[in-house]
Structure formats: C-alpha cells, structure tokens
Amino acid sequence: MLPLNSVRRGVLTAVAFALFGTLGHAFAQEQSNEEHAWNEVQQMEAASLQSFLAAFPNGNYANEAKFYLSLHQKVAAIRSRKEKPVFVIPFALLGARWEGWQQRRPEKSAVGVYRSHSAIGIFPVLGCMTISMDWSAIPITPTGDGSILALKTYGLRFSYINNISFQSGSREEDILHFGVVHAVGLVHVHGAGKVIMPDGKETIFTELRLGPRRKPARPCGDQRSVTACCHSKIMSQGEKVAVSIRMSNVLSNQGKPATSIRLSKIKGSVV
C-alpha cells in the first residue's frame, strides 16, 4: 500500500491541476467572449462603445474603448453646444479640396495621418475602415459629421490643405485629434501641438486629457514606397482584417492614388 502522505499529495496535486484547468478554461472563455463583443462594436458610435465597456470594464480593449468614447462624447457636446470648442477651422477655410473630399468621403469614419522626416503615412485609429488618397497622396479626411482626424507629426510641421498646417508634440504618444462637426467646422478635441493658419497665425494647444493613455500607435508606412495601413478589429476564429496595403499597388501608372482602399477579412496573418 502507498503511504498516506503520498496519497494525500497525489489527491492535492490532482485537485490543483483540475482547479487550474478550470480557471484557465474560464479565462480563455472570457477572452473569447470579449473578442467576439469587440468585433461587434460599432467603432464610431458612442452607445456601442458604452455597451462594450459595461460588459468588459477591465478587458483588453477597455482603455482603447474609453479613449475613443471620450472623443465621441467631446464632439457630441460641441455639436449640441453644451461645450464651446477650444479651436475651430471653419470648413470655408479648407477650400475646394475639402469640398471635393465631401464628395468622395461623405461617411462618418476616422483616419490617422503621421509625418516623419522622410515620409507621410497612416497609423492605426479606431473606426478607420477605408483609406482614400487625394491627388497629392495625402490621406483624405472623412467628412461625415462626427468623423475623427488624428495627426502625429513628431514635432514636425505637416502641410494639410489650403495652406493650413499642423504640428503635434515631439513624443511618440503626442497625437492631435480633431472632430468634424457639420454645424461648426473642424474642431480640436484632444492633444498637444499647434495649428498654423494661412496668414501665419499659430494656435498652441496644451494637452487635454480625455481618457486613459493609450499605447503609442506605431506608423504603418510611408505614402509611396513602403506600406499604408488602417486599423480595424482583429477577428476571432483565426480571421484577421487586412490592414496593410503596398502603396505601389495603389498608385496608377501616372502616379496618382487610387480612389480608395477598402479593408476586407482574410484568413491567416495580417498581410
């Protein structure tokens, strides 16, 4: 017969393995549930983000959801005139190119544009599902009411349109966020940096903290030679969203950007 202590140790070990296995399964199930719920989130809608946070207040995507929810709430408060915007660029000052963008990108969406010493490119922002480039290879800002424009210039000056320039702070996490509010204009809602108007007048913003600090978003490539990418939700069951497109495949023979790039689900790794 086995000694009693050995039997006890064997029983305790078996119980421990069973307990850890159960906890591990429960944790994996919780992650799977959150992943599925995140896939179902309407990324540009505050109510959908709020529902997600009510179900997963401390989940893997909670900080990202809180931050973008705070942006949408800020835009909504300005739209309803509950808050006065810190700074506004009237649409009239954006000129004919903005009017053209209104025709090409009338939907409510988001885009992240970065400027480095060597390139202009796109970085991930929640709600970006389509990339469109104008004739100068600048990513087009979606013009639907409530759209978000995020800019990261690493302290460099970025010439936008109609001689209006942006300059974010020099740190990796310094990102300027502007909201499209149809009754008002392009309004500053978050981030440190400045805007330089066509007459040379500068408006400087100190950082306005709206939500939890997000992990810095890494640039996805430059405007022609490497890649341009757009953020979307990672799909469950081995599906991911294609978020990277070689710009050489986007440009026509004349060097002009294609009308748009729509992201689609693929099996396997992100390309």
N, C-alpha and C positions, 0 to 999 in steps of 0.2 A: 504493500500500500504506500501511496505517496504521503510524505509528511503533511500535517495540517497546514503549516505555514506556506508550503508550496502550493497547496490547493487554493488557499486564500489569495496568494499573489496571482495565480492564474485567473481566478474569478475577477479580481480587481482589474487586471490587465484587459480582460475581455470586455468588462463594463466600460472601461475607459475608451477602448477602441470603438465600441458601439456608440458611446456618447459623442466622441469627436466626429465620427462618421455622420451622425445625425445633425450635429451643428454645422458641419461642412456642407451637407446637402441643403440645409435651411439657408445658409449664407449664399450658396450658389443660386438657389431658387429666388432669393430676394434680389440678387443682382440681375437675374434673368427677367424678373418682373419689372425692375426699374428700366432695363434696356428696352423692353417692349413699350413701356409707358413713354419713354423718351422719344422713341421712334414715332409715336402717335401725336406728339406735341405739335401744335401749330406754332411754329417758331416766332412769327411776327405778331402773335396775339397774346395780350396780357392775361386774359382769362384762362387760356390754355396753360400758360406758364404757372399761374397761380394754382391751378388744379394739380399740376405735376408736383409742385412744392408741398402742397397739402398732403400728398401721398408719400413723398420721399424728401422730407425736410433736411435730411443729413446724407442724401445719396451722393453718388459720384458726380452727378451733373447739377447738384444743388447750387453751388456758387455761380456757375455759368447762368443758370436759370434766374437766380436772384439779380445778377448784374443786368441782364438784358430786360428783365421785368422792370427794373428801376429806370432804364432808358425809356421804355414804352410809357411808363407812368408819367415821366417828366414831359414827354411830348404831348401826352393827353392833357396834362394840367395846363400847358401853354396853349393848346388848341381851345380848351374850354375857358381860357382867360382866368383861370384860378391862380396862375403864376405868370409873372412877367419875364420874358426871355432875357437872359444876360446880354445876348448879342444876336442880331438878325442880319442876314444878307437878303434883301428883297429879290424876288425872282427876276424883276425887271433888270437888275444889275448883272444878272448872269447871261443876258443877251440871247442871241439867236441860237447858239449851240444848246442852251438849256431848253429852248422851245423844241428843237429837234429831238433832244433826249426825251421830252414829254411824249413825243410821238412813238419813239422806239421802246421806251421803258415806262409805261404808264402805271405799272403794277406797284403794289407795296412790297418792298423787299429790302435787302441790305447789301452793302459792298464794303470791303476793306482795302484801302489803297496804301502802299508804302513807297517811300522814296529813300534810296540809299545813294552813296557816292557814285555808283556805277549803273543804277537801274531804277526803273519804276515797275512795280509789280502789285500783286494781290496777296493779301493774307486772310486767314480764316475769320469770319464773323458769323454769328448765328443768324439764320434767316436768308443767307445767300444761296440761291439755287440756280441762278443763271448769270453768266458773265457776258457782258456786251462791251465791245470796244468801239470808240469813235474813230474818225479818220486819222487822228494823231496818235492812236494806240493808247489813249487814256481810258481806263475803265469808266464806263458810263454809270452815273449815279441813278438808281431807280427813283422815279419822280412821284410815285403814289403817295398819298397822304399817310404819314407815319413811317415812311422809309428811313433807313439809317445809313449815314455815310461815316465811316471810320477812317482816320488818317494817321499814319505813323511815318514821320519823316526823319527821325533820329537827329533832330536839331537842324536839319537842312530845310531850305526853302523849296516848296513844291508849287509850281505854277499850275493852277487849276484851270479855270476857263475865264475868258473875258478879262484877263489881267488881274485876277484875284488869286492870291497865293496863301498857302497855309504853312505853318511851321509848328510841329509838335515839339515836346521836350526831347532831350537827347538820350534819355534812358530807354531801355528796351520796353518797359511797361508803359511809357508815355504815349497815349493814344488820344487824339481828339475825336469826339463824337458829335455829329450834327444830325438833327432830325428835320425831315421835310414836313412842314405844316402848311397846308394849302392856303389858309387864311392869313398867314403871317409871312413865311419865307423859309429860308434855310437857317435853322436856329442852333446855337451852340447848347449842348446838353451835358457834356462831360469832357474832362481832360484839360491838362495844362498845355499852353502853347500860345500861338498868336495867329491873327489873320491880317494880311496886308492888302489893303484895297487899292484899286487902280490909281487913286490920287496919292498913294504913298502912306496914307494914314494907317497906323497899326493899332490893333486892339489886342491886349495881352490878357490871357486867362490864367488865373491860378487854379490849381486842381480842385475840382468839385467832386467829392466822393459820394457816389450814389449807391453803391452796393459793394459786396465783398470783392477784394482784389483778386482778379483772375490771374492765372498763369500767363506769362507773356506769350503772345501768338507769334510763332516763327514765320517769317516771309516764305512764300511758296515759289518764288521765281521772278525773273525779270520779264519785261514786256515783249521781248523778241527771242532771245537766244536760249533760255533755259525752260522754265515752265511757268504757267499761271494756274493758280488753283483757287478753289472756292470751298468754303466749309459747309458740310452738311452732317446729318446724323449717321452714326455707324449703325448698320443694320444687324439684326440678330440672325441666328441660324446660318452663320458663315457668309452672309451677304454684306457687302460694304458699298459705299457710294463712291463712284469715280470722282475724285476731286482734283485731278491733275491733268492738264492738257498741254502738250507741247505747242508753244505759240507758232512754231514753224508750220504746223498743220492748220493753224487758224488763219494765217495770212494768205491772201490770194497771190497770184503771180505778180500783181502790181504792187505788192507790199501793203495792201490795205487790209485792215482787220475784217474778219468775217462778221456777219450781222450779230450773231450771238452764239454762245456755247451753253447747251443745256446739259446739266448733270444727270446721269442715269445710274441705276443699280447695276452692279456687276457681281459675279461670283468670284470669290477668292480675295486676293490682296488689292489694295488701292493701287491704281496704276499711275 
